[in-house]
Amino acid sequence: MRIRRRLSGKPRSLEEAELRRAALRLAVQFTALTVVLLGLAAVLVYGLVSTQTRSAAEQTLLSAVDSKSPRDVPLDVFLAVYDDGRLAVSRNMPSGLPDEEALADVAASGESRRDLVTAGDRSYEVLTVRRGGDVVQAAVDTGDAAEQLRRLALALVVSVLAAGIAAGALSAWAARAAMRPMAEALALQRRFVADASHELRTPLTLLSMRAQMLRRRLSAEAVEPRFRDAAVHAADEVVEDTKVLNGILEDLLMSADPRHTGPLEEINLVELAGSAVNSLQPAAHRRGLVLELDAPDPQVPVRGGQFALQRVFTALGDNALEYARSRVRFSVRKSGREAVIRVSDDGPGFPPGFSRQAFERFASARDRTDETSGPRHYGLGLALVAEIAARYGGSVQALPAVNGSGGVLEVRLPAAREHSPA
């Protein structure tokens, strides 16, 4: 009972912390996306208003230079007309206007010019053109338009920030509420794996101890050598099997908790393939099948967990044995920077279109009305193979059958970097 409290107490706080971190990440991402989209919209609005403001000022200047007299223009437009040495200006012409240099330049060259003139603390956009024998200069105050644009920019920035804060708070609440059922499901899964592994570890330990005691007794007692050697060999295999099962339980515990991936070590896939072939020999013999191992290189190293990768060979081998007619072939070789595991059989092969679903959990193509001669079916084994391959940066796929029949499954893993001898 003490162990159960430890397993269900402390991880709960860790799961809550993970939930908060995941919800925070989602909230930050959603808030950033919201701010970016609103920011783009604000930039677009500001650009449109700014363009319309400039277009309105341009239209006002063009209308003003077509006026016949300074008295005909609106009060917020300032007009100066230069005619044969006489200069007529608007009544409310501000200090610093008109721009006499621009008037003289246009009078001499005849080419229009546009200027930005600062008079006191005000800025004016000035258009000077030649109209017949006169030189006309119109000016509009740009200060009010610039001030309106500044206020619009400030309002847009405040709106975007306020919307970002509101979106952050709302998304944090929504993400936490949406992820809580998922977190509870993951917590339930972890607790189940932990409890199952704990419950299985005790009988496995007892089985291993009894097998070792049996081996010692067989070695010590007076038994015929031919029977004793076979019994000792069988006991050794039982001990090795219990070690493998304990390793698988440890790997299941680590794979159930993504916070702990376990240490990576350099594993020789050729040795694992040989071990898998040896362990599958009794099952193959019972079914009248031949197991073959093709490994041209004595060393095909990868980095990963020994028991997890051993499960890959076991699952692929079990699947091939179930549907093979006469033989199963294991192949381990290097291909560039990858290590390639290939398991093939001479069975009926994959049904058309089913190879894409072969690595989904509980996917099955077996005809349930015929459990002996139906097409191939796949449950959890290949799904676990796909998960283990992905854990170590690899992939798994079903290849087209060779010569039109048989199933071929291929796992590719990053090959470990070979160390040159010192």
WOPEHU-V844944 format. One record per residue. SS is DSSP state (H for helix, E for strand, - for the rest). PSI is psi in whole degrees, 0 to 359 (* if undefined). OMEGA is omega in whole degrees, 0 to 359 (999 if undefined). Layout:
# WOPEHU-V844944
ss = [SS:SS]
psi = [PSI:PSI]
omega = [OMEGA:OMEGA]
This chain:
# WOPEHU-V844944
ss = [-:H:H:H:H:H:H:H:H:H:H:H:H:H:H:H:H:H:H:H:H:H:H:H:H:H:H:H:H:H:H:H:H:H:H:H:H:H:H:H:H:H:H:H:H:H:H:H:H:H:H:H:H:H:H:H:H:H:H:H:H:H:H:H:H:-:-:-:-:H:H:H:-:-:-:-:E:E:E:E:E:E:E:-:-:E:E:E:E:-:-:-:-:-:-:-:-:-:-:H:H:H:H:H:H:H:H:H:H:-:-:-:E:E:E:E:E:E:E:-:-:E:E:E:E:E:E:E:E:E:E:-:-:E:E:E:E:E:E:E:E:-:H:H:H:H:H:H:H:H:H:H:H:H:H:H:H:H:H:H:H:H:H:H:H:H:H:H:H:H:H:H:H:H:H:H:H:H:H:H:H:H:H:H:H:H:H:H:H:H:H:H:H:H:H:H:H:H:H:H:H:H:H:H:H:H:H:H:H:H:H:H:H:H:H:H:H:H:H:H:-:-:-:-:H:H:H:H:H:H:H:H:H:H:H:H:H:H:H:H:H:H:H:H:H:H:H:H:H:H:H:H:H:H:H:H:-:-:-:-:-:-:-:-:E:E:E:E:H:H:H:H:H:H:H:H:H:H:H:H:H:H:H:H:H:H:H:-:-:E:E:E:E:E:-:-:-:-:-:-:E:E:E:E:-:H:H:H:H:H:H:H:H:H:H:H:H:H:H:H:H:H:H:-:-:-:E:E:E:E:E:E:E:E:E:-:-:E:E:E:E:E:E:E:E:-:-:-:-:-:-:-:-:-:-:-:-:-:-:-:-:-:-:-:-:-:-:-:-:-:-:-:-:-:-:-:-:-:-:-:H:H:H:H:H:H:H:H:H:H:H:-:-:-:E:E:E:E:E:-:-:E:-:-:E:-:-:E:E:E:E:E:E:E:E:-:-:-:-:-:-:-]
psi = [325:321:321:320:322:323:329:358:294:315:334:320:323:320:322:318:318:319:316:317:318:317:323:318:316:319:317:317:315:319:317:317:318:315:319:314:315:324:317:319:320:318:319:315:315:319:318:314:319:318:318:323:315:322:322:318:320:315:322:317:317:322:324:319:346:355:150:336:149:338:349:358:157:165:335:9:136:127:138:134:123:118:108:50:354:138:119:131:164:153:325:29:124:162:137:349:153:171:96:328:316:320:315:320:315:324:325:317:333:0:139:154:152:137:159:112:132:123:111:233:16:152:142:139:125:132:123:124:163:127:101:236:357:157:122:135:125:144:141:146:123:359:315:318:319:320:321:321:321:318:320:317:316:317:320:319:314:320:317:316:316:318:324:317:315:318:322:314:315:317:325:317:314:319:319:318:323:327:346:314:323:317:320:322:318:320:320:319:316:318:322:313:318:315:315:317:320:317:326:335:322:307:329:321:316:320:318:317:318:322:321:320:320:320:316:320:321:324:328:326:160:96:149:135:319:325:322:316:318:319:319:318:318:320:320:320:322:318:316:321:321:325:318:318:320:320:321:320:318:319:322:320:317:320:334:339:103:350:340:105:351:159:145:136:162:122:135:112:334:318:318:321:318:319:320:320:317:318:334:355:315:317:321:321:319:329:0:34:156:129:134:147:122:106:88:333:134:338:120:85:143:167:125:198:134:311:327:315:330:325:329:310:318:315:317:319:316:317:317:320:327:332:358:151:320:332:156:135:125:135:130:123:169:147:93:237:14:152:131:123:127:128:123:154:171:34:198:344:184:140:154:131:359:347:333:334:358:333:13:147:135:13:138:138:10:138:109:347:350:97:358:324:13:172:174:149:156:134:255:336:309:330:320:322:315:320:318:318:317:325:325:23:23:194:163:144:157:124:158:146:147:131:29:0:161:157:139:120:133:131:130:130:150:127:144:146:128:136:129:144:145:*]
omega = [179:180:180:178:181:181:184:182:184:178:180:177:176:179:176:178:177:179:179:180:179:178:179:179:179:180:179:180:180:179:179:178:179:181:179:181:178:177:177:178:179:178:179:179:180:180:179:180:179:179:178:179:179:179:178:178:178:180:179:180:180:177:183:182:176:180:182:185:176:181:185:184:178:184:181:176:183:186:175:180:180:185:176:176:177:183:176:183:176:182:184:181:181:178:182:176:0:178:185:178:179:178:181:181:180:178:181:186:182:180:179:176:180:183:172:187:177:179:185:178:182:177:183:172:190:175:181:182:174:181:185:178:182:171:185:179:178:181:175:180:180:184:182:179:179:178:178:178:178:178:178:179:179:180:179:179:179:180:180:180:179:178:177:179:179:179:178:180:181:181:177:178:182:181:179:180:182:184:182:177:178:179:178:178:178:178:178:179:181:180:178:180:179:180:181:180:180:181:181:184:183:178:177:178:178:179:179:179:180:178:179:177:178:180:180:180:178:180:185:186:181:178:179:186:184:176:182:181:179:180:178:178:178:178:176:179:178:179:180:179:179:176:179:180:176:177:178:178:178:179:177:178:180:181:178:181:183:178:182:181:179:181:176:178:180:184:175:183:180:178:179:179:177:178:179:179:179:182:181:182:180:179:178:180:180:182:180:182:178:176:179:177:178:181:183:179:179:181:171:188:171:177:182:178:185:185:177:179:176:176:177:180:182:181:179:179:178:180:181:180:184:187:180:177:182:184:175:185:173:178:177:181:176:175:184:179:182:170:187:173:180:178:182:176:181:179:183:179:180:171:180:176:184:185:179:181:188:186:174:180:176:174:183:175:182:173:187:177:181:185:183:184:181:178:183:174:184:181:184:188:182:175:177:177:180:180:180:178:179:180:182:174:181:181:178:180:174:183:176:182:177:181:172:180:178:177:179:178:184:176:177:179:175:180:177:181:182:180:178:180:183:999]
